[in-house]
């Protein structure tokens, strides 16, 4: 059976549903939103087979003892958590999510690194809610973020967020792939002390995606090499950033990954494999801590295939 690349999985009517739920939250509050979220997500859970099967596959990788109807209940809860995350993305983008008491772990190490005047690369994932990282701009005014986002990834959702707060687009660079010109631009920003943010858990949007296969939750899975190549080119410190939501709210977690990611020519492939494996291991650790917070609703363990224009109709993670 042919694997589905994440960029071919269309947004379908998900955005219409989220616009409606956002309006409910705006005028009636969180609890009415949550009451209506259940039937909306039940519709997508029942009607969007690729996303549902991907969720079930992920949860079974996470817990090998999960079987039968309990798997489907947990998968539906996964969809509910996704809907809550989409709302929080919109609220964070629009400045309506309070970050006054946001716990931030590992920030001292990052600030010590930035004290030299050089910036860093932040490797992130679709675990938790990366929009919450924008809180750094308010809590730490000296920290500036440049976020790389795929132009083929959830364009309508990005337009929805831009309509909520056009000023928030200022720190986004939309790319299909990182070119030499993009690398030069990012090198300039790192030299100014900025943080470059790039997701390291998505197969590239290209006809021949460059990936390495590393263990992830007990099975081989493809991870992109591009983020690690970029970090090597920029020759700056590399940190991991995770933003899970627990019962008491969101948490920002920074972890040092490399002072400089060295990719010697003679051992380049082995170095990329090792870097991707380390990233996958840390992502797996946090998935175990917050199982419903990794939002990749496509067949992640399937090998990547060449892609053309989007032609499927499944919801996907912005």
N, C-alpha and C positions, 0 to 999 in steps of 0.2 A: 504493500500500500504506500502510495506516495506521501512523503512528509509534507506538512504545511509550514512554510516559513512564516514567522510572526508578521512580517510586513505585508503578506498577502491576505491576512485575516481582517476583513473590513469592519467598520464600526457599526454597521447595521443601524437599528433604531435605538441603540444604547444611549446616544447623545440626547435624543428626544426625551427619553425617560429621565435622564439626569437633569435636563433643563426643567422639567416639570417638578422633580423632587427638590431641586435647588430653590424654586419659587415657593414650594410648600415650606421649606425651612425658613426662607426669608420672611414670610408673612405669618407663619404659625409656630415655628420653633422646631426643636430637635425631636421631640417625642412624636408629633404628627408625622414628621419626616420618616422616622423609624417604622411607624405603623404601616405607612404606604410603601416603604422600601421592600418589605417582605413580598407582597404580590408582584411588584415590578421585577425583583430578582428571581422569583419563582418562574415567571414567564421566560426569562433568559436562561435559567437553569434547565428548564424542560425543553426549550426550543433551540438551544445553541449547543449542538452535539460536540463540536470540536473543543469548545471551552470547557464543557462539563467533563469530557473524557480526559482532558489535560489536567484538570483539577484532581480528578480521581487518581490519575497516574502519579501525580506529585505526592498526594497524601499517602498512597500505598508505598512509595519509595521512602517516605518519612517514617512510616510506621508499618512494618511488615506484618504485624499482627492484626491490622485493620481489615475486616472482612464484612461482607453482607450489607445489610441496611445501614449499619453504623457508618460505613464509608460514605454513603449518599447523604446522610444527615450532616456529616462533617463537611462534605463538599458544598452543600447548600450554605452552611455557615461561612464557608470560604467566600462564596458569592456575596453574602451579606457584608462581610468584612470589606470586600472590594467596593461595594456601593458606599459604605461609610467613608472609605478612603477617598473616593472620587469627590464626595461632598467636602471633605477636609481639604483636598487639593484646591477646590474653588474658593473656600473660605480663606485658606492661607494666601492664595494669590491675590485675593481682594482685601487682605489686611484685616479680616474679621475673626481670625483664629488667634486667641490669646497665647502669647509665649512668655508671659511675665515670669512664670515659675518653671520654665522648661529645663529639666535636668540635662546637663551636657557633660559627658564623660570623655576624658582624654584631651580636653581643650588645652590644658597647660603645655603638653608636649607639642601641640600644633603651634601655639603662640611662641614657644621657644624657637621652633624652627623658622617661623616667619620673622623673628627678631633680626635675622641676618639681612633682611631686605629682599630676599628671594622668595618667590611664591612656591606653590606646591601643586601636585596633581591629587585630586580626590577621586578614588575609584568607588563608584556606587553601584547599586543594583536596583531591581524592582521589588526590593524587600522594604516594607513599610511605606513611608510617604516622604519622598525626597523634597517635596515642596516645603516641608517644615524646615529644611535647611536654610530657607530664606530668612528665618528668624535671626540668623547670625548677623545679617545686615542691621538689625535693630539692636541686638544685644551686644554686638561687637562692631561698632561703626568702622573700625580700621580694617576689617576683613571684607574683601570684595570677591564675589564669585562670578566666574564665567562658565555657564552651563552649556555643554554641547547636547543638542537634541537632533534626532533624525527628522529630516523633512518629510519622509514617507511614513512617519509614525504618528498616528492619531492627529492628523492635521485639523480635523473639525473640532476636536476637543481643545487643541491649542488655540484655535480661533475663538472658541467659547471663553477660555481663560483670558485671552487678550481683550475681549470685549468687556470683561469685568473690570480689568485694570490695565489699560494700554501701557502705562509707565513701567509695568513689571516686565515688559519684553526687553528692556534695555540690556539685561545681562545674559540673554540667550543668543547662541550662535547656532543657526539651523544648518545642518549639513546632511548629505547623503553618505559621504565618506570623507575621511580626513585626508586632504591633499597637502602638497608641499606648501602651498600658499596659506592654508589653514594652520599648518605647523609653525610657520613663521609668525603669524598673527598671535598664536598662543604663546610662543616663546617670548614675544614682546610683553605680553600680559604677565607672564611668570616673572620676567625681569623686573616688572613694576611691583611685584609682591602680591599678585592676585592668585586666587585658587582656581584651577581649571577642573571642572567636574565632568566626568564621563562615565557612563554605565558600562560595566564589564561583564554583563550576563546576557547579552543579546548577540546572536549571529549577525554579521554585517549585512547591510542591504546592498548586495552586489551579485553578479552572475556566478562568480567563483569566490565565495566567502573564505577568508583565511581563518581557520580555526585550529585548535588543538583539542584532543579528546582526553579528558581527565576524569578521575573519580568524583562523583557528586551524589551524595545520599545513597551510596552503595552500588551505583551503576555508572558506566562510562557515559559522559555527556560532552557535547561540543561547546567550547567557550571561545570567544573571539580573541585574537592576538593583538588587534589594533590598539586597544587601550594601553597595553603593556609596551608596544612599540612606541606609541606616542610618549609615554612616560620616559622611556629610554632616550628618545630624541631630545626631550626637554631638559634632561640631566638635572633634575631637581628632586627634592624629597617627595615621597609618595605616601599617602595615607589612605586608609579605608574609612568610609563613612556609612553608617547604618542608622536608620531612623524608624525603629519599630514602635508600635502602639501597644502598650500594656494596659491592664485594668485601671491604672492610675494616670494614664495619659501617654503622650509621646516622650521619647527620649532620643537625644542625639548622641551617637557614640563614634568617637574618632579612635582609630588604631594606627600606629606607625606601621608601614609596610616595607619601606626601603628608604635609606638615606639618599641613594641614587640607584635607580634600577639599571644594573649593568647587563648589557647584551653583547658580549664579545662575539666578533664575527665567526670565530672558529666553533663556538658552542652556542650560537644564537638560538637554534631550535630547542635545544635542551633547556636553555635559560627561560625561553618563553613558556615551555611546558611546565617548568617548575613554578613560575610566577602564577600561571593560570591555576595550577593545582593548589597553591597556597590560598588564592582568592576563593576558589570553590570550597575549600575546607572551612574558611571563616564564614562564608555564606551559609553552608550547611549547619554550622554551629548555631547561628542566629535563627535559622529556620526551625531548629529543634527548640529554641527558647520561645519563639512566638510562631507556632505552626501555620496560622492562618494569614500571615502577613507577607508571604511571597506571592506576588500577583503576576504570574506568567501563564496566561490562559491559552497556551498553544503546546504542541507535543515537544517538550523540551529535550527529551532523550533521543528523539529521532534525529538522524543525520540531516544536515542542511542540504537543500537542493537549490538549483538555479531558479531565479524568480523573474517574473515579468511584472506587468501592471497588476494591482490588486484586483482579484476577481471572486473573492469569497465573501461571505456575509456573516462573520462572527464578531462578537465584541472583543476588544483588546485593550490592554493597559496603556494609558497615556504616560 
